[in-house]
């Protein structure tokens, strides 16, 4: 989505949330787009944005983060 020019964090998070929910035994612990240094929530994606998430799949908790722009 970001590569296609979408920068609205709410739209991106909604799409990520919908994708995760396609797995029947998933449960989102947290999901947010933040500034990479301050960890303040961001309403628009920019070069300093990072996607942070923790998701349970069954009993396993998966934690990941990803920069959204190069």
PQR file of N, CA, C, O and H, with PARSE charges and radii, in Angstrom:
ATOM      1  N   UNK A   1       0.821  -1.196   0.000 -0.4000 1.5000
ATOM      2  CA  UNK A   1       0.000   0.000   0.000 -0.0000 2.0000
ATOM      3  C   UNK A   1       0.864   1.260   0.000  0.5500 1.7000
ATOM      4  O   UNK A   1       0.604   2.204  -0.746 -0.5500 1.4000
ATOM      5  N   UNK A   2       1.891   1.262   0.842 -0.4000 1.5000
ATOM      6  CA  UNK A   2       2.773   2.430   0.901 -0.0000 2.0000
ATOM      7  C   UNK A   2       3.477   2.613  -0.436  0.5500 1.7000
ATOM      8  O   UNK A   2       3.618   3.739  -0.914 -0.5500 1.4000
ATOM      9  H   UNK A   2       2.103   0.495   1.448  0.4000 1.0000
ATOM     10  N   UNK A   3       3.918   1.524  -1.038 -0.4000 1.5000
ATOM     11  CA  UNK A   3       4.573   1.603  -2.350 -0.0000 2.0000
ATOM     12  C   UNK A   3       3.638   2.169  -3.405  0.5500 1.7000
ATOM     13  O   UNK A   3       4.095   2.754  -4.388 -0.5500 1.4000
ATOM     14  H   UNK A   3       3.804   0.610  -0.650  0.4000 1.0000
ATOM     15  N   UNK A   4       2.329   2.001  -3.213 -0.4000 1.5000
ATOM     16  CA  UNK A   4       1.342   2.539  -4.148 -0.0000 2.0000
ATOM     17  C   UNK A   4       0.941   3.969  -3.815  0.5500 1.7000
ATOM     18  O   UNK A   4       0.056   4.532  -4.459 -0.5500 1.4000
ATOM     19  H   UNK A   4       1.958   1.525  -2.415  0.4000 1.0000
ATOM     20  N   UNK A   5       1.588   4.561  -2.811 -0.4000 1.5000
ATOM     21  CA  UNK A   5       1.345   5.960  -2.486 -0.0000 2.0000
ATOM     22  C   UNK A   5       0.379   6.214  -1.348  0.5500 1.7000
ATOM     23  O   UNK A   5       0.112   7.372  -1.028 -0.5500 1.4000
ATOM     24  H   UNK A   5       2.307   4.103  -2.288  0.4000 1.0000
ATOM     25  N   UNK A   6      -0.149   5.187  -0.732 -0.4000 1.5000
ATOM     26  CA  UNK A   6      -1.067   5.380   0.390 -0.0000 2.0000
ATOM     27  C   UNK A   6      -0.245   5.696   1.629  0.5500 1.7000
ATOM     28  O   UNK A   6       0.660   4.941   1.983 -0.5500 1.4000
ATOM     29  H   UNK A   6       0.068   4.246  -0.992  0.4000 1.0000
ATOM     30  N   UNK A   7      -0.551   6.798   2.284 -0.4000 1.5000
ATOM     31  CA  UNK A   7       0.207   7.245   3.456 -0.0000 2.0000
ATOM     32  C   UNK A   7      -0.641   7.354   4.718  0.5500 1.7000
ATOM     33  O   UNK A   7      -0.109   7.613   5.797 -0.5500 1.4000
ATOM     34  H   UNK A   7      -1.286   7.411   1.996  0.4000 1.0000
ATOM     35  N   UNK A   8      -1.938   7.162   4.598 -0.4000 1.5000
ATOM     36  CA  UNK A   8      -2.842   7.268   5.747 -0.0000 2.0000
ATOM     37  C   UNK A   8      -2.674   6.045   6.655  0.5500 1.7000
ATOM     38  O   UNK A   8      -2.986   4.924   6.254 -0.5500 1.4000
ATOM     39  H   UNK A   8      -2.370   6.952   3.721  0.4000 1.0000
ATOM     40  N   UNK A   9      -2.186   6.262   7.865 -0.4000 1.5000
ATOM     41  CA  UNK A   9      -1.910   5.160   8.785 -0.0000 2.0000
ATOM     42  C   UNK A   9      -3.157   4.348   9.110  0.5500 1.7000
ATOM     43  O   UNK A   9      -3.085   3.122   9.192 -0.5500 1.4000
ATOM     44  H   UNK A   9      -1.932   7.173   8.191  0.4000 1.0000
ATOM     45  N   UNK A  10      -4.289   5.000   9.294 -0.4000 1.5000
ATOM     46  CA  UNK A  10      -5.521   4.272   9.625 -0.0000 2.0000
ATOM     47  C   UNK A  10      -5.910   3.303   8.514  0.5500 1.7000
ATOM     48  O   UNK A  10      -6.326   2.178   8.795 -0.5500 1.4000
ATOM     49  H   UNK A  10      -4.348   5.996   9.228  0.4000 1.0000
ATOM     50  N   UNK A  11      -5.781   3.721   7.264 -0.4000 1.5000
ATOM     51  CA  UNK A  11      -6.110   2.840   6.140 -0.0000 2.0000
ATOM     52  C   UNK A  11      -5.156   1.653   6.080  0.5500 1.7000
ATOM     53  O   UNK A  11      -5.579   0.521   5.845 -0.5500 1.4000
ATOM     54  H   UNK A  11      -5.444   4.634   7.036  0.4000 1.0000
ATOM     55  N   UNK A  12      -3.878   1.911   6.290 -0.4000 1.5000
ATOM     56  CA  UNK A  12      -2.887   0.835   6.259 -0.0000 2.0000
ATOM     57  C   UNK A  12      -3.123  -0.136   7.403  0.5500 1.7000
ATOM     58  O   UNK A  12      -3.099  -1.350   7.200 -0.5500 1.4000
ATOM     59  H   UNK A  12      -3.534   2.830   6.480  0.4000 1.0000
ATOM     60  N   UNK A  13      -3.349   0.381   8.595 -0.4000 1.5000
ATOM     61  CA  UNK A  13      -3.587  -0.483   9.754 -0.0000 2.0000
ATOM     62  C   UNK A  13      -4.860  -1.309   9.580  0.5500 1.7000
ATOM     63  O   UNK A  13      -4.905  -2.470   9.988 -0.5500 1.4000
ATOM     64  H   UNK A  13      -3.368   1.367   8.760  0.4000 1.0000
ATOM     65  N   UNK A  14      -5.885  -0.725   8.984 -0.4000 1.5000
ATOM     66  CA  UNK A  14      -7.124  -1.475   8.740 -0.0000 2.0000
ATOM     67  C   UNK A  14      -6.871  -2.639   7.790  0.5500 1.7000
ATOM     68  O   UNK A  14      -7.401  -3.732   7.988 -0.5500 1.4000
ATOM     69  H   UNK A  14      -5.849   0.218   8.653  0.4000 1.0000
ATOM     70  N   UNK A  15      -6.063  -2.406   6.760 -0.4000 1.5000
ATOM     71  CA  UNK A  15      -5.742  -3.474   5.810 -0.0000 2.0000
ATOM     72  C   UNK A  15      -4.904  -4.566   6.466  0.5500 1.7000
ATOM     73  O   UNK A  15      -5.130  -5.751   6.221 -0.5500 1.4000
ATOM     74  H   UNK A  15      -5.632  -1.518   6.599  0.4000 1.0000
ATOM     75  N   UNK A  16      -3.944  -4.179   7.292 -0.4000 1.5000
ATOM     76  CA  UNK A  16      -3.118  -5.173   8.000 -0.0000 2.0000
ATOM     77  C   UNK A  16      -3.995  -5.981   8.950  0.5500 1.7000
ATOM     78  O   UNK A  16      -3.885  -7.205   9.022 -0.5500 1.4000
ATOM     79  H   UNK A  16      -3.760  -3.216   7.491  0.4000 1.0000
ATOM     80  N   UNK A  17      -4.867  -5.284   9.677 -0.4000 1.5000
ATOM     81  CA  UNK A  17      -5.776  -5.944  10.619 -0.0000 2.0000
ATOM     82  C   UNK A  17      -6.663  -6.956   9.884  0.5500 1.7000
ATOM     83  O   UNK A  17      -6.849  -8.077  10.357 -0.5500 1.4000
ATOM     84  H   UNK A  17      -4.956  -4.290   9.619  0.4000 1.0000
ATOM     85  N   UNK A  18      -7.198  -6.566   8.751 -0.4000 1.5000
ATOM     86  CA  UNK A  18      -8.065  -7.458   7.965 -0.0000 2.0000
ATOM     87  C   UNK A  18      -7.295  -8.677   7.478  0.5500 1.7000
ATOM     88  O   UNK A  18      -7.822  -9.789   7.491 -0.5500 1.4000
ATOM     89  H   UNK A  18      -7.047  -5.655   8.367  0.4000 1.0000
ATOM     90  N   UNK A  19      -6.058  -8.478   7.050 -0.4000 1.5000
ATOM     91  CA  UNK A  19      -5.236  -9.601   6.587 -0.0000 2.0000
ATOM     92  C   UNK A  19      -4.952 -10.575   7.728  0.5500 1.7000
ATOM     93  O   UNK A  19      -5.041 -11.789   7.547 -0.5500 1.4000
ATOM     94  H   UNK A  19      -5.630  -7.574   7.039  0.4000 1.0000
ATOM     95  N   UNK A  20      -4.612 -10.048   8.892 -0.4000 1.5000
ATOM     96  CA  UNK A  20      -4.327 -10.909  10.046 -0.0000 2.0000
ATOM     97  C   UNK A  20      -5.565 -11.703  10.443  0.5500 1.7000
ATOM     98  O   UNK A  20      -5.464 -12.878  10.795 -0.5500 1.4000
ATOM     99  H   UNK A  20      -4.539  -9.062   9.039  0.4000 1.0000
ATOM    100  N   UNK A  21      -6.722 -11.073  10.388 -0.4000 1.5000
ATOM    101  CA  UNK A  21      -7.964 -11.738  10.799 -0.0000 2.0000
ATOM    102  C   UNK A  21      -8.387 -12.858   9.864  0.5500 1.7000
ATOM    103  O   UNK A  21      -9.297 -13.619  10.192 -0.5500 1.4000
ATOM    104  H   UNK A  21      -6.804 -10.118  10.102  0.4000 1.0000
ATOM    105  N   UNK A  22      -7.740 -12.977   8.697 -0.4000 1.5000
ATOM    106  CA  UNK A  22      -8.056 -14.096   7.812 -0.0000 2.0000
ATOM    107  C   UNK A  22      -7.579 -15.419   8.408  0.5500 1.7000
ATOM    108  O   UNK A  22      -8.032 -16.487   7.996 -0.5500 1.4000
ATOM    109  H   UNK A  22      -7.001 -12.358   8.431  0.4000 1.0000
ATOM    110  N   UNK A  23      -6.673 -15.349   9.368 -0.4000 1.5000
ATOM    111  CA  UNK A  23      -6.217 -16.543  10.089 -0.0000 2.0000
ATOM    112  C   UNK A  23      -7.152 -16.729  11.285  0.5500 1.7000
ATOM    113  O   UNK A  23      -7.218 -15.867  12.162 -0.5500 1.4000
ATOM    114  H   UNK A  23      -6.305 -14.481   9.702  0.4000 1.0000
ATOM    115  N   UNK A  24      -7.863 -17.838  11.321 -0.4000 1.5000
ATOM    116  CA  UNK A  24      -8.932 -18.026  12.299 -0.0000 2.0000
ATOM    117  C   UNK A  24      -8.469 -18.020  13.750  0.5500 1.7000
ATOM    118  O   UNK A  24      -9.238 -17.630  14.629 -0.5500 1.4000
ATOM    119  H   UNK A  24      -7.809 -18.537  10.609  0.4000 1.0000
ATOM    120  N   UNK A  25      -7.252 -18.433  14.026 -0.4000 1.5000
ATOM    121  CA  UNK A  25      -6.811 -18.477  15.425 -0.0000 2.0000
ATOM    122  C   UNK A  25      -5.842 -17.341  15.756  0.5500 1.7000
ATOM    123  O   UNK A  25      -4.999 -17.487  16.641 -0.5500 1.4000
ATOM    124  H   UNK A  25      -6.627 -18.749  13.313  0.4000 1.0000
ATOM    125  N   UNK A  26      -5.956 -16.209  15.050 -0.4000 1.5000
ATOM    126  CA  UNK A  26      -5.096 -15.059  15.315 -0.0000 2.0000
ATOM    127  C   UNK A  26      -5.771 -14.096  16.283  0.5500 1.7000
ATOM    128  O   UNK A  26      -6.996 -13.996  16.354 -0.5500 1.4000
ATOM    129  H   UNK A  26      -6.641 -16.091  14.331  0.4000 1.0000
ATOM    130  N   UNK A  27      -4.917 -13.393  17.027 -0.4000 1.5000
ATOM    131  CA  UNK A  27      -5.384 -12.354  17.952 -0.0000 2.0000
ATOM    132  C   UNK A  27      -4.316 -11.273  17.996  0.5500 1.7000
ATOM    133  O   UNK A  27      -3.159 -11.553  18.310 -0.5500 1.4000
ATOM    134  H   UNK A  27      -3.922 -13.475  16.969  0.4000 1.0000
ATOM    135  N   UNK A  28      -4.694 -10.050  17.686 -0.4000 1.5000
ATOM    136  CA  UNK A  28      -3.739  -8.938  17.671 -0.0000 2.0000
ATOM    137  C   UNK A  28      -3.522  -8.443  19.090  0.5500 1.7000
ATOM    138  O   UNK A  28      -4.468  -8.100  19.798 -0.5500 1.4000
ATOM    139  H   UNK A  28      -5.634  -9.823  17.431  0.4000 1.0000
ATOM    140  N   UNK A  29      -2.251  -8.411  19.492 -0.4000 1.5000
ATOM    141  CA  UNK A  29      -1.874  -7.834  20.781 -0.0000 2.0000
ATOM    142  C   UNK A  29      -1.714  -6.325  20.609  0.5500 1.7000
ATOM    143  O   UNK A  29      -2.328  -5.545  21.337 -0.5500 1.4000
ATOM    144  H   UNK A  29      -1.482  -8.690  18.916  0.4000 1.0000
ATOM    145  N   UNK A  30      -0.892  -5.917  19.649 -0.4000 1.5000
ATOM    146  CA  UNK A  30      -0.819  -4.508  19.282 -0.0000 2.0000
ATOM    147  C   UNK A  30      -0.428  -4.376  17.824  0.5500 1.7000
ATOM    148  O   UNK A  30       0.195  -5.260  17.235 -0.5500 1.4000
ATOM    149  H   UNK A  30      -0.393  -6.551  19.058  0.4000 1.0000
ATOM    150  N   UNK A  31      -0.816  -3.243  17.266 -0.4000 1.5000
ATOM    151  CA  UNK A  31      -0.576  -2.941  15.861 -0.0000 2.0000
ATOM    152  C   UNK A  31      -0.595  -1.426  15.731  0.5500 1.7000
ATOM    153  O   UNK A  31      -1.632  -0.797  15.942 -0.5500 1.4000
ATOM    154  H   UNK A  31      -1.322  -2.526  17.745  0.4000 1.0000
ATOM    155  N   UNK A  32       0.554  -0.833  15.383 -0.4000 1.5000
ATOM    156  CA  UNK A  32       0.601   0.615  15.256 -0.0000 2.0000
ATOM    157  C   UNK A  32       1.708   1.057  14.301  0.5500 1.7000
ATOM    158  O   UNK A  32       2.658   0.321  14.036 -0.5500 1.4000
ATOM    159  H   UNK A  32       1.396  -1.344  15.212  0.4000 1.0000
ATOM    160  N   UNK A  33       1.558   2.256  13.803 -0.4000 1.5000
ATOM    161  CA  UNK A  33       2.581   2.891  12.986 -0.0000 2.0000
ATOM    162  C   UNK A  33       3.119   4.058  13.797  0.5500 1.7000
ATOM    163  O   UNK A  33       2.382   4.962  14.190 -0.5500 1.4000
ATOM    164  H   UNK A  33       0.786   2.854  14.018  0.4000 1.0000
ATOM    165  N   UNK A  34       4.439   4.012  14.041 -0.4000 1.5000
ATOM    166  CA  UNK A  34       5.076   4.989  14.922 -0.0000 2.0000
ATOM    167  C   UNK A  34       6.299   5.613  14.272  0.5500 1.7000
ATOM    168  O   UNK A  34       6.817   5.119  13.270 -0.5500 1.4000
ATOM    169  H   UNK A  34       5.038   3.278  13.722  0.4000 1.0000
ATOM    170  N   UNK A  35       6.748   6.718  14.870 -0.4000 1.5000
ATOM    171  CA  UNK A  35       8.025   7.312  14.507 -0.0000 2.0000
ATOM    172  C   UNK A  35       9.109   6.377  15.031  0.5500 1.7000
ATOM    173  O   UNK A  35       9.026   5.911  16.168 -0.5500 1.4000
ATOM    174  H   UNK A  35       6.327   7.120  15.684  0.4000 1.0000
ATOM    175  N   UNK A  36      10.123   6.099  14.220 -0.4000 1.5000
ATOM    176  CA  UNK A  36      11.120   5.099  14.566 -0.0000 2.0000
ATOM    177  C   UNK A  36      11.930   5.428  15.823  0.5500 1.7000
ATOM    178  O   UNK A  36      12.414   4.506  16.480 -0.5500 1.4000
ATOM    179  H   UNK A  36      10.191   6.478  13.297  0.4000 1.0000
ATOM    180  N   UNK A  37      12.095   6.689  16.180 -0.4000 1.5000
ATOM    181  CA  UNK A  37      12.886   7.049  17.355 -0.0000 2.0000
ATOM    182  C   UNK A  37      12.032   7.361  18.577  0.5500 1.7000
ATOM    183  O   UNK A  37      12.321   6.881  19.673 -0.5500 1.4000
ATOM    184  H   UNK A  37      11.702   7.438  15.646  0.4000 1.0000
ATOM    185  N   UNK A  38      10.989   8.156  18.401 -0.4000 1.5000
ATOM    186  CA  UNK A  38      10.176   8.576  19.542 -0.0000 2.0000
ATOM    187  C   UNK A  38       9.086   7.564  19.894  0.5500 1.7000
ATOM    188  O   UNK A  38       8.569   7.569  21.011 -0.5500 1.4000
ATOM    189  H   UNK A  38      10.754   8.546  17.511  0.4000 1.0000
ATOM    190  N   UNK A  39       8.739   6.699  18.945 -0.4000 1.5000
ATOM    191  CA  UNK A  39       7.639   5.737  19.065 -0.0000 2.0000
ATOM    192  C   UNK A  39       6.278   6.402  19.259  0.5500 1.7000
ATOM    193  O   UNK A  39       5.335   5.778  19.745 -0.5500 1.4000
ATOM    194  H   UNK A  39       9.159   6.695  18.037  0.4000 1.0000
ATOM    195  N   UNK A  40       6.189   7.671  18.873 -0.4000 1.5000
ATOM    196  CA  UNK A  40       4.902   8.367  18.877 -0.0000 2.0000
ATOM    197  C   UNK A  40       4.085   7.865  17.689  0.5500 1.7000
ATOM    198  O   UNK A  40       4.616   7.680  16.595 -0.5500 1.4000
ATOM    199  H   UNK A  40       6.955   8.177  18.477  0.4000 1.0000
ATOM    200  N   UNK A  41       2.782   7.645  17.915 -0.4000 1.5000
ATOM    201  CA  UNK A  41       1.904   7.235  16.813 -0.0000 2.0000
ATOM    202  C   UNK A  41       1.951   8.283  15.710  0.5500 1.7000
ATOM    203  O   UNK A  41       2.049   9.481  15.976 -0.5500 1.4000
ATOM    204  H   UNK A  41       2.350   7.795  18.804  0.4000 1.0000
ATOM    205  N   UNK A  42       1.878   7.813  14.465 -0.4000 1.5000
ATOM    206  CA  UNK A  42       1.871   8.712  13.316 -0.0000 2.0000
ATOM    207  C   UNK A  42       0.596   8.515  12.514  0.5500 1.7000
ATOM    208  O   UNK A  42       0.198   7.386  12.226 -0.5500 1.4000
ATOM    209  H   UNK A  42       1.798   6.840  14.249  0.4000 1.0000
ATOM    210  N   UNK A  43      -0.041   9.620  12.157 -0.4000 1.5000
ATOM    211  CA  UNK A  43      -1.261   9.534  11.355 -0.0000 2.0000
ATOM    212  C   UNK A  43      -0.946   9.389   9.874  0.5500 1.7000
ATOM    213  O   UNK A  43      -1.771   8.886   9.111 -0.5500 1.4000
ATOM    214  H   UNK A  43       0.282  10.537  12.390  0.4000 1.0000
ATOM    215  N   UNK A  44       0.239   9.826   9.460 -0.4000 1.5000
ATOM    216  CA  UNK A  44       0.690   9.718   8.068 -0.0000 2.0000
ATOM    217  C   UNK A  44       2.059   9.045   8.045  0.5500 1.7000
ATOM    218  O   UNK A  44       2.925   9.338   8.870 -0.5500 1.4000
ATOM    219  H   UNK A  44       0.909  10.235  10.079  0.4000 1.0000
ATOM    220  N   UNK A  45       2.237   8.148   7.095 -0.4000 1.5000
ATOM    221  CA  UNK A  45       3.510   7.457   6.929 -0.0000 2.0000
ATOM    222  C   UNK A  45       4.508   8.394   6.274  0.5500 1.7000
ATOM    223  O   UNK A  45       4.190   9.071   5.296 -0.5500 1.4000
ATOM    224  H   UNK A  45       1.534   7.910   6.425  0.4000 1.0000
ATOM    225  N   UNK A  46       5.735   8.429   6.826 -0.4000 1.5000
ATOM    226  CA  UNK A  46       6.837   9.153   6.206 -0.0000 2.0000
ATOM    227  C   UNK A  46       8.108   8.311   6.333  0.5500 1.7000
ATOM    228  O   UNK A  46       8.047   7.150   6.737 -0.5500 1.4000
ATOM    229  H   UNK A  46       5.993   7.879   7.621  0.4000 1.0000
ATOM    230  N   UNK A  47       9.238   8.886   5.994 -0.4000 1.5000
ATOM    231  CA  UNK A  47      10.498   8.137   5.975 -0.0000 2.0000
ATOM    232  C   UNK A  47      10.913   7.629   7.348  0.5500 1.7000
ATOM    233  O   UNK A  47      11.736   6.719   7.439 -0.5500 1.4000
ATOM    234  H   UNK A  47       9.287   9.829   5.665  0.4000 1.0000
ATOM    235  N   UNK A  48      10.368   8.192   8.409 -0.4000 1.5000
ATOM    236  CA  UNK A  48      10.711   7.778   9.768 -0.0000 2.0000
ATOM    237  C   UNK A  48       9.696   6.811  10.370  0.5500 1.7000
ATOM    238  O   UNK A  48       9.777   6.497  11.557 -0.5500 1.4000
ATOM    239  H   UNK A  48       9.699   8.931   8.336  0.4000 1.0000
ATOM    240  N   UNK A  49       8.757   6.342   9.583 -0.4000 1.5000
ATOM    241  CA  UNK A  49       7.685   5.479  10.086 -0.0000 2.0000
ATOM    242  C   UNK A  49       8.110   4.027  10.155  0.5500 1.7000
ATOM    243  O   UNK A  49       8.854   3.530   9.310 -0.5500 1.4000
ATOM    244  H   UNK A  49       8.691   6.597   8.618  0.4000 1.0000
ATOM    245  N   UNK A  50       7.619   3.365  11.182 -0.4000 1.5000
ATOM    246  CA  UNK A  50       7.836   1.937  11.339 -0.0000 2.0000
ATOM    247  C   UNK A  50       6.515   1.296  11.776  0.5500 1.7000
ATOM    248  O   UNK A  50       5.796   1.835  12.617 -0.5500 1.4000
ATOM    249  H   UNK A  50       7.014   3.769  11.868  0.4000 1.0000
ATOM    250  N   UNK A  51       6.216   0.151  11.195 -0.4000 1.5000
ATOM    251  CA  UNK A  51       5.035  -0.630  11.576 -0.0000 2.0000
ATOM    252  C   UNK A  51       5.455  -1.590  12.673  0.5500 1.7000
ATOM    253  O   UNK A  51       6.376  -2.386  12.490 -0.5500 1.4000
ATOM    254  H   UNK A  51       6.800  -0.287  10.511  0.4000 1.0000
ATOM    255  N   UNK A  52       4.784  -1.518  13.807 -0.4000 1.5000
ATOM    256  CA  UNK A  52       5.070  -2.391  14.940 -0.0000 2.0000
ATOM    257  C   UNK A  52       3.866  -3.285  15.174  0.5500 1.7000
ATOM    258  O   UNK A  52       2.726  -2.822  15.139 -0.5500 1.4000
ATOM    259  H   UNK A  52       4.036  -0.872  13.956  0.4000 1.0000
ATOM    260  N   UNK A  53       4.118  -4.571  15.413 -0.4000 1.5000
ATOM    261  CA  UNK A  53       2.991  -5.448  15.696 -0.0000 2.0000
ATOM    262  C   UNK A  53       3.404  -6.643  16.536  0.5500 1.7000
ATOM    263  O   UNK A  53       4.541  -7.113  16.492 -0.5500 1.4000
ATOM    264  H   UNK A  53       5.044  -4.948  15.442  0.4000 1.0000
ATOM    265  N   UNK A  54       2.448  -7.104  17.290 -0.4000 1.5000
ATOM    266  CA  UNK A  54       2.557  -8.367  18.017 -0.0000 2.0000
ATOM    267  C   UNK A  54       1.225  -9.072  17.814  0.5500 1.7000
ATOM    268  O   UNK A  54       0.162  -8.500  18.052 -0.5500 1.4000
ATOM    269  H   UNK A  54       1.525  -6.722  17.326  0.4000 1.0000
ATOM    270  N   UNK A  55       1.298 -10.316  17.371 -0.4000 1.5000
ATOM    271  CA  UNK A  55       0.102 -11.074  17.030 -0.0000 2.0000
ATOM    272  C   UNK A  55       0.244 -12.489  17.577  0.5500 1.7000
ATOM    273  O   UNK A  55       1.288 -13.123  17.422 -0.5500 1.4000
ATOM    274  H   UNK A  55       2.161 -10.781  17.177  0.4000 1.0000
ATOM    275  N   UNK A  56      -0.800 -12.968  18.209 -0.4000 1.5000
ATOM    276  CA  UNK A  56      -0.844 -14.369  18.615 -0.0000 2.0000
ATOM    277  C   UNK A  56      -1.440 -15.185  17.484  0.5500 1.7000
ATOM    278  O   UNK A  56      -2.486 -14.833  16.937 -0.5500 1.4000
ATOM    279  H   UNK A  56      -1.648 -12.453  18.335  0.4000 1.0000
ATOM    280  N   UNK A  57      -0.782 -16.263  17.138 -0.4000 1.5000
ATOM    281  CA  UNK A  57      -1.336 -17.277  16.253 -0.0000 2.0000
ATOM    282  C   UNK A  57      -1.409 -18.524  17.119  0.5500 1.7000
ATOM    283  O   UNK A  57      -0.398 -19.163  17.410 -0.5500 1.4000
ATOM    284  H   UNK A  57       0.067 -16.549  17.582  0.4000 1.0000
ATOM    285  N   UNK A  58      -2.620 -18.849  17.520 -0.4000 1.5000
ATOM    286  CA  UNK A  58      -2.762 -19.896  18.525 -0.0000 2.0000
ATOM    287  C   UNK A  58      -2.124 -19.411  19.820  0.5500 1.7000
ATOM    288  O   UNK A  58      -2.468 -18.338  20.316 -0.5500 1.4000
ATOM    289  H   UNK A  58      -3.441 -18.329  17.284  0.4000 1.0000
ATOM    290  N   UNK A  59      -1.198 -20.192  20.372 -0.4000 1.5000
ATOM    291  CA  UNK A  59      -0.519 -19.819  21.611 -0.0000 2.0000
ATOM    292  C   UNK A  59       0.822 -19.126  21.373  0.5500 1.7000
ATOM    293  O   UNK A  59       1.488 -18.716  22.323 -0.5500 1.4000
ATOM    294  H   UNK A  59      -0.919 -21.064  19.969  0.4000 1.0000
ATOM    295  N   UNK A  60       1.213 -18.997  20.113 -0.4000 1.5000
ATOM    296  CA  UNK A  60       2.509 -18.406  19.770 -0.0000 2.0000
ATOM    297  C   UNK A  60       2.361 -16.915  19.528  0.5500 1.7000
ATOM    298  O   UNK A  60       1.512 -16.484  18.748 -0.5500 1.4000
ATOM    299  H   UNK A  60       0.672 -19.330  19.341  0.4000 1.0000
ATOM    300  N   UNK A  61       3.203 -16.122  20.209 -0.4000 1.5000
ATOM    301  CA  UNK A  61       3.182 -14.670  20.032 -0.0000 2.0000
ATOM    302  C   UNK A  61       4.300 -14.285  19.064  0.5500 1.7000
ATOM    303  O   UNK A  61       5.476 -14.542  19.321 -0.5500 1.4000
ATOM    304  H   UNK A  61       3.893 -16.472  20.842  0.4000 1.0000
ATOM    305  N   UNK A  62       3.915 -13.667  17.954 -0.4000 1.5000
ATOM    306  CA  UNK A  62       4.862 -13.208  16.941 -0.0000 2.0000
ATOM    307  C   UNK A  62       5.021 -11.699  17.071  0.5500 1.7000
ATOM    308  O   UNK A  62       4.033 -10.969  17.156 -0.5500 1.4000
ATOM    309  H   UNK A  62       2.960 -13.458  17.746  0.4000 1.0000
ATOM    310  N   UNK A  63       6.258 -11.237  17.086 -0.4000 1.5000
ATOM    311  CA  UNK A  63       6.551  -9.809  17.210 -0.0000 2.0000
ATOM    312  C   UNK A  63       7.411  -9.415  16.016  0.5500 1.7000
ATOM    313  O   UNK A  63       8.375 -10.103  15.680 -0.5500 1.4000
ATOM    314  H   UNK A  63       7.061 -11.830  17.017  0.4000 1.0000
ATOM    315  N   UNK A  64       7.055  -8.297  15.374 -0.4000 1.5000
ATOM    316  CA  UNK A  64       7.841  -7.853  14.232 -0.0000 2.0000
ATOM    317  C   UNK A  64       7.721  -6.341  14.098  0.5500 1.7000
ATOM    318  O   UNK A  64       6.815  -5.724  14.659 -0.5500 1.4000
ATOM    319  H   UNK A  64       6.272  -7.738  15.646  0.4000 1.0000
ATOM    320  N   UNK A  65       8.630  -5.766  13.362 -0.4000 1.5000
ATOM    321  CA  UNK A  65       8.560  -4.366  12.997 -0.0000 2.0000
ATOM    322  C   UNK A  65       9.136  -4.231  11.596  0.5500 1.7000
ATOM    323  O   UNK A  65       9.977  -5.024  11.170 -0.5500 1.4000
ATOM    324  H   UNK A  65       9.366  -6.267  12.906  0.4000 1.0000
ATOM    325  N   UNK A  66       8.669  -3.220  10.896 -0.4000 1.5000
ATOM    326  CA  UNK A  66       9.097  -3.047   9.504 -0.0000 2.0000
ATOM    327  C   UNK A  66       9.062  -1.562   9.150  0.5500 1.7000
ATOM    328  O   UNK A  66       8.076  -0.867   9.395 -0.5500 1.4000
ATOM    329  H   UNK A  66       7.987  -2.576  11.242  0.4000 1.0000
ATOM    330  N   UNK A  67      10.170  -1.094   8.564 -0.4000 1.5000
ATOM    331  CA  UNK A  67      10.177   0.270   8.041 -0.0000 2.0000
ATOM    332  C   UNK A  67       9.297   0.293   6.799  0.5500 1.7000
ATOM    333  O   UNK A  67       9.317  -0.650   6.007 -0.5500 1.4000
ATOM    334  H   UNK A  67      10.971  -1.658   8.365  0.4000 1.0000
ATOM    335  N   UNK A  68       8.537   1.346   6.625 -0.4000 1.5000
ATOM    336  CA  UNK A  68       7.556   1.405   5.566 -0.0000 2.0000
ATOM    337  C   UNK A  68       8.046   2.111   4.303  0.5500 1.7000
ATOM    338  O   UNK A  68       7.466   1.940   3.231 -0.5500 1.4000
ATOM    339  H   UNK A  68       8.521   2.112   7.268  0.4000 1.0000
ATOM    340  N   UNK A  69       9.101   2.893   4.426 -0.4000 1.5000
ATOM    341  CA  UNK A  69       9.711   3.563   3.271 -0.0000 2.0000
ATOM    342  C   UNK A  69      11.221   3.380   3.356  0.5500 1.7000
ATOM    343  O   UNK A  69      11.794   3.312   4.443 -0.5500 1.4000
ATOM    344  H   UNK A  69       9.572   3.032   5.297  0.4000 1.0000
ATOM    345  N   UNK A  70      11.850   3.301   2.192 -0.4000 1.5000
ATOM    346  CA  UNK A  70      13.316   3.188   2.165 -0.0000 2.0000
ATOM    347  C   UNK A  70      13.959   4.538   2.245  0.5500 1.7000
ATOM    348  O   UNK A  70      15.186   4.639   2.235 -0.5500 1.4000
ATOM    349  H   UNK A  70      11.384   3.355   1.309  0.4000 1.0000
TER
END
